[in-house]
Amino acid sequence: MATDSTSDSLQLTVPAVGTRHAVLASTVFAITVFGSAFLLFLVQPLLGKYILPWFGGSPSVWTTCMLIFQALLFFGYAYAHLLSRLPLRWQATLHAGMLVAAVCTLPITPDSRWKPTEISDPASQIILLVLACVGLPYFLLSATGPLLQSWFARTQPGISPYRLYALSNIGSLLALLAYPFVFERWLAKPDQTVAWSCAFALFAILCSVCAALVCWQVGATGKIVRTELDAGISQSSPPTAGLVLLWFALSMVASMFLLASTNQICLDVAVIPFLWVIPLALYLLTFIICFDGDHWYQRRVFLTISVLTMPIACFYTLLPASGSLVFQLGIYFTALFAGCMVCHGELVHLKPSPKYLTLFYLTISAGGSCGGLFVGLLAPAIFVDYYEFHVAVLGFVLLAVIVVLRSRLTAPQFQRVGMAALVLWCLAIVGFSVGARQTSKYMAMSRNFYGNLKVEREISRGQTRSPRLLIHGRIVHGAQNVASPTRRMEPTTYYGRKSGVGLAFAHINQKPGRHVGVIGLGIGTIATYGRTGDRFRFYEINPAVVDFARSYFLFLAKCPAENECVIGDARLVLEREEPQAFDLIVLDAFSGDAIPVHLLTAEAFEVYLRHLAPGGLLACHVSNVHFDLLPVLAGIADDQGLSAIQIDSDGNPAEFQTDATWVILSRDANELGTFKEGKNFESVRRTFWTDDQNNLFDVLTR
């Protein structure tokens, strides 16, 4: 996403200003530009988090939001570019009218009627929702920077308008950092949208004042002032088509780095605003650093960092999800920062005459929008795995070679830079090759809005045969001994008979015709506990998971109990359903290894308890690589008046069972008395999550 900024070399000498009008105008314009940038970048994580639970907590929710925000930014720049060709009085009048129309759309709080009732095309639903809620205000905020700077330059002769770029950058960065540490922590989501709406109304007033000052100035002078900027650049030659295309490509690759990195991090860790904001802040920071002055960007330094970090990040996507969270984030963030520094640093070297700055920024925003379009819509349609980061690396290397060829380097310098680019390209291709060879291990692969799925085929190892696996992202979501008729209906992975869920089923064995609700299907392993006369109801948001479970695994087909799969976000579906009177509810929903936070809040458990029969149990799976969820469930148990115990089970490789941690909750403490293996929850610290207040940093383990 492009941002308003420029280089020191484009700034004009600022003479002393002695009139009150000039001081007043400068102050109003500065506050308005700062406020527009602050609101522009604040609303992105704000609205993304608001609608995240409505679409299953998938990382693609943020990617889709970013896609529409980038598109709106491009159209805002185009609007400013075209509007600036009209007479100033017409510009001011038209823009003030647009601001009035935008204020009439407030507040931006999404109506509950936007909650999806079907999930056939969530990306389109998100795009329509964002456009309806914040489309016009965001569009006008996007246009504010270049438009007001144009007005300022025309009405305040002799005063450089480019100082407003710095204020714009500062406002953008402050908004990104303020959201996770201030707004998200201290304000509920509805309060955030109302506060933002009030701030936008204030901004609209200030922007209208700027428009009035423009009209007054034109009326007072009777003409448009010809500035020093206009006089000095009238003879500048226009940029070539090849140069414009290079601007576009550099911006597109940087945008791809941003969104592909964010996608991968959220899939493996968690879908939270902090992990949206930090990559976006790093991306914006590279704009600020590079456009502040040519001396900050050193091609050799940042190409070297890219060569060292990008291949590691590419290969990291092919490894199992394990290891240090700090290392994982460090690699992705460093690769993102270095890559964007190169892209934006080269943009600075290729910047045009100030006469063509609007075309320059318009092209940059177009490239950013197309990068978002590729990652958000095109890549899920053409790739069965997350290869966007690899594509960005290949594009980066190609662009690096082009800019090196365009520059006038000495032979040794060219050889060093060219060799570094060649090494990086070769490593990226090797990464692609490794990924391609891995596809031979899989019987089936699929990718959609909710992530990528792979079915890994069985492998014979002497007298034994490995199980068939379902992998979501880099996390195993189920295993079955399909080739063994005697063992194929034995529970595996986290669901062994000595696990928490196995003991929960043993506890309700005496009940005839058990009614069980399961949130998260996987491959249907829990169906192994079904008996004739039982009813199992699985809630699964991803239709591809249901297809894979029925097509490549046998748990559902061989289950003697009646079983059905309900497609949709479990919480939204349960909110609409009549009470089901479940004897047991199993909560086991993960997207990759990411935590769907909206399924672990107090409001969510109120929904679950409404569907729980008297004496029923809630079994919650909390095994996780990076987060300790026990404090969250302890806090909810206290809030809802529930009794809870923790059950840890050791893995058994011979039975393809893994270590697991479950928490069993019940309204009746006596129901938990038979769980001799359970650990008391009294010593567990408490963290209370609600829909409006939840912070994963409180439960971070590594």
GIRA-V159914 format. One record per run of one state. SS is the DSSP state (a for helix, b for strand, c for the rest). FROM is the first residue (numbers start at 1). LEN is the number of residues. Records with the same first field share a line. If there is no record, write none. Layout:
SS=FROM-LEN  FROM-LEN
//
This chain:
c=1-7  11-9  56-3  84-4  104-8  115-7  156-7  187-2  222-6  234-7  269-1  271-2  293-1  297-2  317-8  350-4  383-5  407-4  449-2  457-3  462-2  466-2  473-2  481-12  494-6  508-7  520-5  530-5  541-2  553-2  559-3  568-2  577-5  588-2  592-2  596-1  600-2  611-1  622-5  628-2  641-2  650-2  656-1  658-2  667-2  673-6  681-15  701-2
a=8-3  20-36  59-25  88-16  112-3  122-34  163-24  189-33  228-6  241-28  273-20  294-3  299-18  325-25  354-29  388-19  411-31  500-8  525-5  543-10  555-4  570-7  597-3  602-9  630-11  653-3  669-4  696-4
b=270-1  442-7  451-6  460-2  464-2  468-5  475-6  493-1  515-5  535-6  562-6  582-6  590-2  594-2  612-10  627-1  643-7  652-1  657-1  660-7  679-2  700-1
//
